[in-house]
Amino acid sequence: MANILFMRILVVEDNADIAANLHAFMEPKGYAIDWERNGEAGLVSAARGVHDVIVLDLMLPGLSGLEVCRRLRHELRLATPVLLLTALDTVPDKVQGFEAGADDYVVKPFSLTELDVRLKALQRRALAAHVPAPLQVADLLLDPGTHEARRAGRLLELTPSGHKLLQVLMQASPRLVPRQTLEFALWGDDPPDSDALRTHIHALRQAIDKPFGQPLLRNRPGLGYAIAPPEDAAPS
């Protein structure tokens, strides 16, 4: 549906059961979950800047969650919202976390429903602080702030993956976007073995082109895809 917000979440947590529970709860809601089980790997993954929210355990092997948070904020200058998970619930513990640069704090054991609500609130605050400008190609309009897509004034119903692909393609328009870039936008470094991208592209084409007279989504076989006005050729 058009009002679903795609969210890509980085979970840095050494407890495999907790990570599995988060994945099982969040994925059906349309979220993409990347999981790292130690602080060093979490720092590297977070530094790519592709996540909407970071869920960070404090008690990690090697580099602690506090140190990861400090480095994200003070060395990498990363503004991605950070929610801390911890069994430590004293006021000094919470103060330490916020001083390190965390945006929110959840104490274990926690409710998955509450965590979901908090993650959405963090995403809304981040979007409000930095609302990207609407994107337009011909009569196709995408508002990244509201995740609404329209063509010729008609509201389009896209999946979260469709929204993500459309945003990447429209930001690059009219240039060609390599398929590897689109796969990374959806699945990071772990794309599915099957040609799942083609399925998502087909669904996107059905939504943005099929009901209208002029196609905007173009394919260069073996190279990639582009969104371009009807009068333009998609350059390689």
GULUM-389288 format. One record per atom (N, C-alpha, C, O, CB): residue in one letter; x, y, z. Coordinates in steps of 0.02 Angstrom, whole numbers, plus 32768, in hexadecimal, padded with zeros to 4 digits. Glycine has a CB too. Layout:
N
AXYZ...
END
This chain:
236
M802A7FC48000M800080008000M802C803E8000M8066803B8015M7FD08000803DA801180767FE9A803A80B27FE1A804F80D08023A807F80F78024A801580E57FBAN802E80C0805AN803F80E18099N806F80B880C3N807D80CB80FCN800180EE80C0I808A808080A8I80BB805980CCI80FF807980C4I8113808A808DI80BC800F80B3L8122808380FCL816480A080FAL8198806880F9L819A803F8127L817080CF8136F81C1806680C6F81F7803680C4F822A804A80F9F823B808580FFF82188033807EM82438019811FM827680288150M82AD7FF2814BM829E7FB6814EM8258802C8197R82EA80078145R83237FD98146R83457FE1818AR835E8017819BR83547FE7810BI83487FAA81B0I83607FAC81F5I83A07F8481FBI83A37F4B81E2I832A7F918225L83D27FA0821BL840E7F7C822DL84087F668275L84007F9082A1L844E7FA78221V840B7F258282V84097F0A82C5V844F7EF282D7V846A7EC682B6V83D47ECF82CCV846D7F0F830BV84AE7EFB8323V84A37EDA8367V849A7EFD8399V84E17F378328E84A37E988368E848E7E7283A3E84B07E2E83A1E84AB7E0A836FE843F7E6A83A6D84D27E1B83D8D84F57DDA83D8D84C97DA083EBD84DD7D6683E2D852F7DDE8408N848C7DAD8404N845E7D788416N84367D6483D7N840C7D8A83C0N842E7D8E8450A84447D2883BEA84247D128380A83D87D0B8387A83B37D178358A84417CD0836AD83C17CF783C3D83797CEF83CDD83557D3283C8D83207D3783A9D836B7CCF8411I83727D6683E7I83547DA883E3I83537DC1839BI83217DDC8384I83797DDA8410A838B7DB88378A838E7DCE8332A835B7DA98307A833B7DC782DCA83D57DC38316A83537D688314A83227D4182EDA82DB7D5882FCA82B27D5B82CEA832A7CF682FDN82CD7D67833BN82897D7F834DN827B7DC2832CN82437DCE8314N82837D86839AL82AC7DEE832BL82A37E2F830AL82967E2682C0L826A7E4682A3L82E17E5C8315H82BC7DFA82A1H82B37DED8259H826E7DD1824AH824C7DE7821CH82E97DBD823FA82597D9F8272A82187D7F8267A81DE7DAF8271A81AB7DA98250A82107D438295F81E67DDF829FF81B17E0F82AEF81AF7E48827BF817A7E5D8266F81B97E2B82F4M81EB7E608267M81EE7E9C823DM81E77E8E81F3M81C97EB681CFM822F7EBF824AE82037E5781DAE82037E4B8192E81BC7E498174E81B27E66813FE82277E0A8183P818B7E288195P81487E288177P81287E6D8173P80F87E78814EP811A7DFB819FK81437E9D819AK812A7EE28198K81487F0A815EK81387F458156K81377F0581DAG81737EE98137G81917F0C80FEG81D57F2A810CG81F07F4D80E1G81647F4180E8Y81F27F1C8147Y82347F378157Y826B7F08813FY82617ECC813CY823A7F4381A3A82A47F25812DA82DF7EFD811CA830E7EFE8158A831D7F348173A83027F1980DBI83257EC4816DI834E7EBE81A8I83947EA68194I839B7E728174I832F7E8E81DCD83C77ECC81A7D840D7EB681A2D84257EA881E9D84197ECF8217D843A7EEC817EW84487E7181F2W845D7E5D8236W84A97E558239W84C87E34820FW843C7E1B824BE84C77E75826BE850D7E6B827CE85117E5682C5E84EB7E6F82EFE85377EAC826ER853F7E2882D5R85407E0C8319R85797E268345R85817E0E837DR85467DC28315N85A07E57832DN85D37E758358N85DC7EBE8346N85C67ED58311N86167E508353G85FC7EE38372G86027F2B836AG862A7F3F832DG86187F6F830BG86207F4883A5E86617F1C831FE868B7F2E82E6E86647F2882A5E86657F55827BE86CA7F0282E4A86427EEF829CA861C7EE5825FA85E17F17825BA85D17F2F8225A86017E9D825BG85C37F258294G858C7F558296G85A27F9B8281G857E7FBE825DG856D7F5882DBL85DD7FAE8297L85F87FF08285L86047FF5823AL85F48028821BL86397FFE82ABV86217FC1821EV862E7FC081D5V85ED7FC481AEV85E87FEA817EV86567F8181C2S85BB7F9C81C3S857B7F9C819FS85587FDF81A5S853C7FF98175S854F7F6481B9A85587FFB81E2A8536803B81EDA8557807481C5A853580A281AEA8537804D8237A8599806F81BDA85BE80A5819BA85AA80AB8152A85B880DF8133A8607809881A0R858B80788135R8575807D80EFR853D80B080E7R853380CA80B0R855E803980D5G851980BF811DG84E680F3811BG84A780E180F5G8485810D80DBG8502812F80FEV8498809F80F0V845E808A80C8V8422807880F3V83EE806580D9V8471804F809EH8428807E8135H83F280698162H83C980A5817AH83E280DD8180H840F8043819DD838A80988188D835D80CC81A2D836380D281EED835D81088209D831580BD818FV836D80998210V837380978259V83A58061826BV83AA802E8248V832E808A827BI83CB806C82A1I83FA803A82BBI83E280248300I83D8804D832CI8443805682BEV83D97FE28309V83C97FC5834AV84097FA78365V84247F788348V838F7F8E8345L84227FC2839CL84667FB483B3L84657F9A83FBL84507FBD8429L84927FF383AED847D7F5C8404D84857F408447D84C27F608468D84F47F6C8448D848B7EF28444L84BC7F6D84A9L84F47F8B84CDL852B7F5884DDL85667F6884D7L84DD7FAB850CM85177F1C84F1M85477EEA8508M855C7EBD84CEM85427E8584C7M85297EC08542L858A7ED584A6L85A17EB0846BL85E77E968476L860E7EB4849BL859F7EDD842DP85F77E5D8457P863D7E45845BP866A7E748434P86587E8E83FFP86437DFD8440G86A77E7E844EG86D67EAB842DG86C47EF4843AG86C47F0B8472G86D77E9D83E2L86B47F168405L86A17F5D840AL865C7F638428L862C7F47840EL86A37F7F83C4S86567F888460S86157F8E8482S85E57FB88459S85F97FDF842ES861E7FAC84C7G85A47FB08469G85717FD98448G857B80238454G8571804B8426G852D7FC58460L859080368491L859D807C849FL85D480988472L85CE80CF8458L85B0808684E8E860A8071846AE864280888441E862D808C83F8E864180BA83D4E867E80598449V8605805B83E1V85EC805E839CV85C4809E8392V85CE80C18360V85C08020838CC859980AD83C1C856F80E983BBC8599812883BAC858E81558392C853C80EC83F5R85CA812B83E7R85F7816683E9R861B817083A7R861F81A8838ER862A815F8423R8634813A838BR865A8140834CR862C81548312R863F817C82E7R867D80FD833BL85EF81398312L85C0814C82DEL85B2819782DFL85AF81B882ABL857E812682E5R85AB81B2831BR859981F88322R85D58227831BR85D2825982F8R857882048365H860C8216833CH864382468342H8679823D830EH869B826E82FCH866182428386E8682820182F5E86B581F682C2E869781F5827CE86B18216824EE86DB81B582D0L866181D08273L864381CA8231L860E81FF8223L85F9820881EAL86248185822AR85F882228258R85C582568251R8585823A8232R8564825C820AR85DF82918227L857481FD8243L853881DC8228L84FA81F28250L84FA81ED828DL8540818F8229A84C78208822DA848B8222824EA845381EE8254A841E81FD826FA8471825E822AT845E81B1823CT842B817D823ET841381728286T843D816A82B3T8446813B8221P83D181728293P83B8816782D7P83D1812582F5P83D380F282D2P836C816A82D8V83E381278335V83FC80EB8358V83D080DD8394V83C5810983BEV844680F5836EL83B680A08397L8390808983D1L83BA805583F5L83CE802383D7L834A806C83BCL83C7805F8435L83F08032845DL83C57FFB847DL838E80098496L841680578492L83DE7FBE847CL83C17F8684A0L83F07F7384D9L842C7F6A84CEL83B37F498471T83D57F6D8515T84017F5C854DT83D97F408587T839D7F4D858FT84287F988564A83FC7F1985B1A83DF7F0185EFA83EC7F328628A83D27F2A865FA83FA7EBC8601L84147F65861BL84267F97864EL83F37FCF864DL83EA7FF1861BL846E7FB38642D83D17FD98686D839980098685D839E803F86BAD836C805F86CAD83597FE4868FT83DB804B86D5T83E280818705T83E780C486E0T83F780C686A5T842080768732V83DA80FA8704V83DE813C86E6V8424814B86CBV842A81638693V83CB81728718P845B813C86F0P849D814886D5P84AA81218694P84CB813B8667P84D281378708D849180E48690D849980BC8653D847880DF8618D849580E585E2D847C8076865CK843A80F78623K8416811985EDK8438815A85DAK843C816B859EK83CE81278603V8451817F860BV847481BE85FCV84B181B085D1V84BF81D585A2V848881E1863EQ84D6817B85E3Q8511816885BBQ84FF815C8572Q852181728544Q8532812B85D7G84C781388569G84B281288525G84A0816684FDG84B4816D84C3G847880F98527F847A8193851CF846681D084F9F84A181FE84ECF84A5821F84B8F843081F68521E84D08200851CE850C82298511E8538820E84D9E855C823484B9E8534822E8552A853381CC84CEA855A81AE8497A853B81BE8453A855B81B6841FA855F816284A0G84FC81D58454G84DC81E98416G849E81C18404G848481C983CCG850B81E483DFA848681978432A844A816F8424A840C819C8423A840A81D18442A844181378458D83D9818683FDD839B81AC83F8D8363818E8423D833481B18435D838481AE83B0D8368814E8433D8335812D845CD835480F1847ED838D80DF846FD82F781188431Y832F80D384ADY834A80A284DBY8313807184EDY82DE80878504Y836880C4851AV831D803184E3V82EC7FFD84F6V830F7FCA8522V83457FB28511V82CC7FDB84B7V82EF7FBA855AV830D7F8C858AV82F47F45857EV82B97F3A8574V82FC7FA285D3K83227F15857EK83117ECF8577K82F47EB585B9K83097ECB85EEK834F7EA58562P82C57E8685B5P829F7E6F857BP826F7EA58564P82577ECD858CP82797E2E858BF82617EA78524F82387EDD8508F82007EC184DDF82037E8784C7F82647F0E84DFS81CE7EEA84D2S81967ED884A7S81A87EE8845FS81BD7F208450S81557EFD84BCL819F7EB88433L81AD7EC483ECL817F7EF983CFL81937F2183A4L81A67E8483C4T81417EFA83E7T81127F2D83D0T81287F7383E5T81257FA283BET80CB7F1F83ECE81407F7A8423E81597FBA843AE81977FCF8412E819E800983FFE81697FB88485L81C37F9F8405L81FF7FAE83DEL81EC7FC78398L82097FF7837FL822C7F7083D8D81BA7FA7837AD81A37FBB8337D818A80038339D819A802B830CD816B7F8C831FV81648014836BV814980588372V8182808B837AV818180C1835CV8119805D83ADR81B4807883A2R81EC80A683AER821680AF836FR822E80E68360R8218808B83E7L821F807A8349L8245807F830BL822280AC82D8L824180D582B6L8250803A82ECK81E080A582D4K81BA80D082A7K81BE811982BCK81C381468292K817180BA82A5A81BD812582FEA81C2816A8317A820781878306A820C81C282F4A81B6816C8363L823B815E830DL827E817682FBL8283818782B1L82A081B9829EL82B38142830EQ8265815C8287Q82668169823FQ824081A9822EQ825681D08204Q8249812E8219R820681B2824FR81DF81EF8241R8206822D8254R8206825F8230R819B81ED8267R8228822B828DR824E826682A3R828882748273R829782AD8263R826A825A82EAA82A8823E825BA82DF8247822CA82C6826481EAA82E7828F81CDA83028204821FL828D824D81D3L827082678195L825C82B0819DL826582D8816FL8234823D8180A824182C081D8A822C830681E3A8268833481E5A8265836E81D0A8205830B8225A82A1831A81FFA82DD83438204A82FD834D81BFA831E838081B2A831083248234H82F4831C8193H831283218151H82E18306811EH82E382CB810DH835782FC814DV82B683308107V8283831B80D7V829E83268090V82A68360807CV8240834180E1P82AC82F0806AP82C682FA8027P829283187FF9P825683108003P82DE82B7800BA82A9833B7FC6A827C835B7F97A825883267F6DA827482F17F5FA82A3838C7F6AP821B83357F58P81F783077F2BP821F82FC7EEBP824283287ED3P81B183227F1BL821782C07ECFL823982AE7E91L820582AB7E59L81CE82927E63L825E82697E97Q821782C57E1EQ81E782C47DE7Q820B82B47DA6Q823F82D07D96Q81C383087DE1V81EE82867D80V820382757D3CV81C482747D12V8198824A7D1CV822B82317D39A81C082A17CE1A818482A87CB8A814882B27CE7A814882DF7D11A8179826A7C89D811482887CE1D80D9828F7D0BD80DA82607D47D80A782567D68D809B82847CE3L811582437D55L811D82167D8FL813C823D7DC8L8170825D7DC1L814A81D97D7CL811B823B7E02L813182627E3CL813882337E78L810B820B7E86L80FF829B7E4CL817182387E9BL817C82127ED9L819082427F10L81BF82687F08L81B281DB7ECED816C823F7F47D817D82677F82D819F82397FB5D817C82137FD7D813E828A7FA0P81E2823C7FBCP820482107FEBP81EF821D8033P81F681F0805EP824E82187FE4G81D782598042G81C382688086G81848243809BG817F822D80D4G81B882B2808ET8154823D806ET8115821A807DT811181D5805ET80E481AE806DT80DA82448065H814181C68032H81428186800CH8105817F7FDFH80EF81477FD1H8146814B803DE80E981B77FCAE80B381B57F9AE80CE81BB7F53E80F881E57F45E808081ED7FA8A80B581917F27A80C781947EE0A808981A07EB7A805581807EC3A80EB81527ECAR808D81CD7E88R805481DD7E5CR806D81E27E14R80A581F87E06R8031821F7E72R804281CE7DE6R804F81DB7D9FR801081F87D81R7FD981DD7D88R8066819B7D7AA801982307D5DA7FE082547D40A7FAC82627D76A7F7082627D68A7FC1822C7D06G7FC3826F7DB3G7F96827F7DEAG7F7782427E0CG7F56824A7E3FG7F6082AA7DD1R7F8282077DF1R7F6481CA7E0DR7F9281AB7E41R7FCD81A17E33R7F5381977DD5L7F78819D7E7CL7F9F817E7EB1L7FB181367E9EL7F85810F7E8BL7F7981807EF4L7FF181257EA4L800980E27E93L801180B97ED3L802A80D27F05L804B80E57E6CE7FFE807A7ED0E8007804D7F08E804580227EFBE80467FF97ECEE7FC980207F13L8079802E7F23L80B8800B7F1BL80C97FE67F5BL80B57FFA7F92L80F0803B7F08T80EE7FB07F54T81097F8D7F8ET81437FB57FABT815C7FE37F8AT81207F457F7BP81597FA77FE9P81947FC98004P81D17FC27FD6P81F77FF17FCDP81A57FAE8049S81DA7F867FBAS82137F7C7F8CS820A7FA57F4DS823A7FC07F32S821A7F317F7AG81CC7FAB7F34G81BF7FD47EFAG81CF801D7F06G81EB803E7EDBG81777FCC7EE6H81BC80367F41H81CD807B7F53H821880867F53H823180B87F39H81B0808D7F98K823C80567F70K8285805D7F74K82A4805E7F2FK82CE80887F20K82A380247F9EL828F80307F04L82AA802E7EC0L8299806E7E9AL82C4808B7E78L828E7FF27E9AL825B80857EA1L824680C17E7DL826F80FE7E94L828281277E6BL81FC80CE7E88Q827B81037ED4Q82A2813C7EEEQ82E9813B7ED2Q8302816F7EBDQ82A3813B7F3AV830981017ED3V834D80FC7EB9V834F810D7E6EV837B81327E58V836980B57EC4L831F80F47E48L831D81007E00L830F81497DF1L832D81667DC4L82E980D47DDFM82E181687E17M82CF81AE7E09M830781DD7E1EM831182117DFFM828E81C07E2CQ832B81CC7E54Q836381F67E68Q839A81F67E33Q83BD82287E2BQ837F81DD7EABA83A281BF7E0FA83D681BA7DDCA83BE81D27D98A83E881DD7D6CA83EE81737DD7S837E81D97D8ES836181E87D4CS838382247D2AS839182567D4AS831681F67D53P8390821E7CE8P837F81E77CBAP83B581B37CB3P83B3818A7C85P836E82037C76R83E781B37CE0R841F81857CDAR840A813D7CE7R83D981307D0AR845781997D09L8430810F7CCBL842580C87CD6L843F80B57D1BL847580CA7D2FL8447809F7C9FV8418808D7D40V842D80737D81V843E802A7D79V841380027D66V83F5807E7DB7P847D80167D87P848F7FCF7D81P84657FA37DADP84507FB87DE3P84D97FC57D92R84577F677D97R842D7F397DBDR844D7F2A7E01R84297F1F7E32R84227EF87D97Q84917F2A7E04Q84B17F1D7E44Q84A17F547E77Q84997F467EB3Q84FD7F187E3BT849B7F927E5FT84897FC97E8DT84427FC07EA7T84357FCC7EE2T848F800D7E69L84147FAC7E7BL83CF7FA17E90L83CA7F667EC0L83A57F697EF1L83A27F957E53E83F07F317EB3E83EF7EF77EE1E84097F0C7F25E83EF7EF67F58E84197EBE7EC4F843E7F357F26F845A7F4B7F66F84287F767F8DF84237F717FCAF849B7F727F5BA84037F9F7F69A83D17FCA7F8AA839C7FA17FADA83817FB67FE1A83B07FF97F57L838B7F667F93L83587F3C7FB0L83737F0B7FE3L83547EFF8017L83337F177F7BW83AD7EED7FD5W83C47EB57FFDW840B7EBD8019W84257E8E8038W83C17E767FD5G842A7EF5800EG846E7EFD8027G849E7ECE8004G849B7EC37FC8G84707EF28072D84CC7EB0802CD84FE7E84800FD84E77E3C8008D850E7E107FF7D853C7E86803AD84A77E2F8016D848E7DEB8015D84507DE57FE8D841A7DD58001D847E7DD3805CP84577DF17FA7P841C7DEC7F7BP84077DA37F74P84307D767F7BP842C7E097F35P83C77D967F66P83B07D517F5CP83D17D317F20P83E67D537EF1P83647D507F55D83D47CEE7F21D83F17CCA7EE9D83C67CD07EAAD83E17CD57E73D83FB7C807EFCS83857CCF7EB3S83587CD37E79S83587D1A7E5DS83717D497E7CS83117CBD7E8DD833A7D227E22D83377D637E03D82FC7D8A7E20D82CD7D9C7DFCD83307D5D7DB5A83007D987E61A82C97DBA7E83A82C27E027E6BA828B7E1D7E6BA82D47DB87ECEL82FA7E217E57L82F67E677E41L82C77E6D7E05L82A07E9C7E01L833C7E817E2ER82CB7E3E7DD7R829F7E417D9CR82567E407DB0R822D7E637D91R82AE7E067D6CT82467E197DE3T82007E167DFBT81EA7E5A7E16T81B37E717E08T81F97DE07E31H82167E7A7E3EH82057EBB7E5AH82007EF17E24H81D57F1C7E27H82397ED07E8FI822C7EED7DF2I822A7F1D7DBBI81E97F147D93I81CA7F457D7EI82677F147D8CH81D57ED57D88H81977EC87D64H815B7EE77D89H81317F077D6BH818C7E7C7D5CA81597EDE7DCCA81227EFA7DF3A81247F467DF0A80EF7F667DECA81267EE27E3CL815F7F647DF1L81657FAC7DEDL814D7FC57DA9L812A7FF77DA5L81AE7FC27DFAR81607FA27D74R81497FB67D31R80FD7FB27D2AR80DE7FDD7D0CR816B7F8A7CFBQ80E07F7E7D47Q80987F777D45Q80757FB17D67Q80407FC77D52Q80827F357D66A80947FCC7D9DA807580027DC3A807E80467DA2A8050806E7D9FA809280047E09I80BB80547D87I80C880987D70I80C080A17D25I80B980DA7D0EI810E80AB7D83D80C0806A7CFED80BD80717CB5D807F80547C95D806180727C68D80F980517C97K806A80197CACK80357FF57C89K7FF4801E7C81K7FD6801D7C4BK80267FB57CADP7FDD80427CB6P7F9E80667CAEP7FA380A67C85P7F7180C97C79P7F8280777CF2F7FE180B77C6EF7FEB80F87C4EF800580EF7C06F801B80B97BF3F801D81237C77G800281257BE0G801281217B9AG805C81197B8AG806D80F57B5BG7FF8815C7B77Q8087813A7BB0Q80CE813B7BA0Q80F681177BD6Q80F081287C10Q80E781837B98P812080E67BC4P814A80C57BF5P818480F17C0CP81A381147BE3P816580837BD9L819380EF7C4CL81CB81157C68L820480E87C80L823D80FC7C81L81B381417CA1L81F380AB7C92L8225807C7CACL824480567C72L822280347C4CL8205804B7CDFR8286805B7C6DR82A9803E7C35R82DD800C7C4CR82F880117C84R82CA80747C0AN82EB7FDC7C21N83197FA67C31N83507FA17BFDN83427FA07BC1N82F37F637C36R838E7F9F7C13R83C57F8E7BE7R83DC7F477BFBR83FE7F407C2DR84017FC27BEDP83C97F147BD5P83D67ECF7BE9P841F7EC37BFCP844D7ED57BD8P83C47EA07BB0G84277EA57C37G846A7E967C50G848D7ED07C71G84C27EC77C8FG84937E7D7C1AL84707F0D7C6CL84917F487C87L846B7F667CC2L84867F6E7CF8L84997F7D7C52G842C7F777CB8G84067F957CEDG83C67FB57CD5G83AC7FA47CA0G84307FC97D0FY83AD7FE47CFDY836B80027CF0Y8370804E7CFAY839D80677D1BY83357FE47D1FA834080707CDCA833C80B97CE2A82F480D07CE0A82C980B17CC0A836580DB7CAAI82E781077D03I82A9812C7CFCI82BA816B7CD4I82E481927CE8I8288813E7D43A829981747C9BA82A981AD7C71A826A81C47C4DA823E819C7C3EA82E1819B7C3EP826682067C3FP822D82207C19P822881FE7BD6P825A81E67BBBP8232826C7C10P81EC81FC7BB8P81E381DA7B78P821181F27B40P822481CB7B15P819D81E17B61E822282327B41E8249824D7B0AE829482407B12E82BB824B7AE3E823D82977B03D82A982297B4ED82F0821E7B5AD830381D57B50D82D981A97B5AD830282357BA1A833F81C97B3DA835B81857B3CA8381817B7B7CA83A381A97B94A838A817A7AFEA837C81407B9AA83A181327BD8A83E981247BC7A83F880F27BA7A838180F67BFDP841681517BDCP845D81477BCAP847C810E7BF1P846680FE7C28P848581877BD6S84AE80F17BD5S84D180BA7BF9S850880D77C24S852B80B27C46S84EF80887BC7
END
